[in-house]
Amino acid sequence: MTKKLYVGNLSYRTTEDGLRNLFSGFGTVASVKIISDRDSGNSKGFGFVEMSTDEEAAAAITGTHGKEFEGRALKVNEAMDKPRRSGGPGGNW
């Protein structure tokens, strides 16, 4: 089962291929996604990397968190599930 990692403090010029190359040193990278602004298409400075196993994910966190990549110190940790949005017009009662 894959383990999703949050990768923050990315340089705005970081590419998904560059991130894949960095994390592939720690194991098999299942997927990479850099989050971009809906309107401008520019990177928001963070993304997600899925590693193939928990052990590879742990090695990737240890090997990359706080390390400089493309001029920025990366923030890497296990991704949290996105909270579900509730309610609609009118809010929650």
Stockholm file with secondary structure:
# STOCKHOLM 1.0

chainA/1-93         MTKKLYVGNLSYRTTEDGLRNLFSGFGTVASVKIISDRDSGNSKGFGFVEMSTDEEAAAAITGTHGKEFEGRALKVNEAMDKPRRSGGPGGNW
#=GR chainA/1-93 SS CCEEEEEESCCTTCCHHHHHHHHGGGSCEEEEEEEECTTTCCEEEEEEEEESSHHHHHHHHHHHTTCEETTEECEEEECCCCCCCCCCTTCCC
#=GC SS_cons        CCEEEEEESCCTTCCHHHHHHHHGGGSCEEEEEEEECTTTCCEEEEEEEEESSHHHHHHHHHHHTTCEETTEECEEEECCCCCCCCCCTTCCC
//
